Amino acid sequence: MRVLVTGASSSLGAALVRRLGDEAVARDDDPLDACIHIPAAGPGADPTELIRTNVLGTQLVLDAARAAGAKRLAIATRQRMENAL
């Protein structure tokens, strides 16, 4: 299985890439089976940044995953994000 992990530079993303090993892909132009998206802007970020990164960025990831043929997409975010705005 080929899995793209966005947010791989975060502690969660880096741990996930290590766990996936050779299944993790580095670029979205590699053939994909799945995508795990980890939006980066947290509760302390400016509301505009939160929307740009977590909402618009997620839409871009959805579009790219679909175009790359990914059959599955998982989104991991911080539990506290619901109260960030």
C-alpha positions in Angstrom: 0.0 0.0 0.0 1.3 3.5 -0.9 0.3 6.2 1.6 0.9 9.9 1.3 1.3 11.6 4.7 0.8 15.4 4.8 2.2 17.1 7.8 5.0 14.6 8.0 7.3 17.2 9.7 5.0 17.3 12.8 5.8 14.9 15.6 2.6 12.9 14.8 3.3 12.9 11.1 7.0 11.9 11.6 6.0 9.0 13.9 3.4 7.9 11.3 6.0 7.9 8.5 8.4 5.9 10.6 5.6 3.4 11.3 4.6 3.1 7.7 8.2 2.6 6.5 8.4 1.8 2.8 4.6 2.3 2.4 5.0 6.1 3.0 5.5 8.2 -0.2 7.1 11.6 -0.2 5.3 13.2 -3.1 1.7 13.5 -4.2 2.7 12.5 -7.8 3.5 9.0 -6.7 0.7 6.4 -7.2 -1.4 6.4 -4.1 -3.7 3.9 -2.3 -4.4 6.2 0.6 -3.7 9.7 2.1 -3.4 10.7 5.7 -3.8 14.4 6.1 -2.6 16.2 9.3 -3.5 19.9 9.1 -0.9 22.1 10.8 -2.5 25.2 12.2 -3.3 24.8 15.8 -5.5 26.7 18.3 -3.1 29.5 18.9 -3.0 30.5 15.2 -4.7 33.5 13.7 -8.3 32.6 12.5 -7.3 33.5 8.9 -4.4 31.1 9.1 -6.6 28.4 10.6 -9.1 28.7 7.7 -6.3 28.9 5.1 -4.4 25.9 6.4 -7.0 23.6 7.9 -10.0 24.3 5.6 -8.6 25.4 2.2 -5.5 23.2 2.6 -7.7 20.2 3.4 -9.7 20.8 0.2 -6.5 20.9 -1.8 -5.4 17.6 -0.3 -8.8 16.0 -1.0 -8.6 17.1 -4.6 -5.0 15.9 -5.0 -5.7 12.6 -3.3 -8.7 12.0 -5.7 -6.6 12.9 -8.7 -3.8 10.5 -7.6 -6.3 7.7 -7.4 -6.3 7.3 -3.6 -9.2 5.1 -2.5 -9.0 6.2 1.2 -8.4 9.4 3.1 -7.9 9.9 6.8 -7.8 13.3 8.5 -6.1 13.6 11.9 -6.4 16.8 13.8 -6.1 18.1 17.3 -9.1 17.4 19.6 -9.2 21.1 20.7 -9.6 22.4 17.1 -13.3 22.6 17.4 -13.0 25.5 19.8 -10.2 27.3 18.0 -12.5 29.7 16.1 
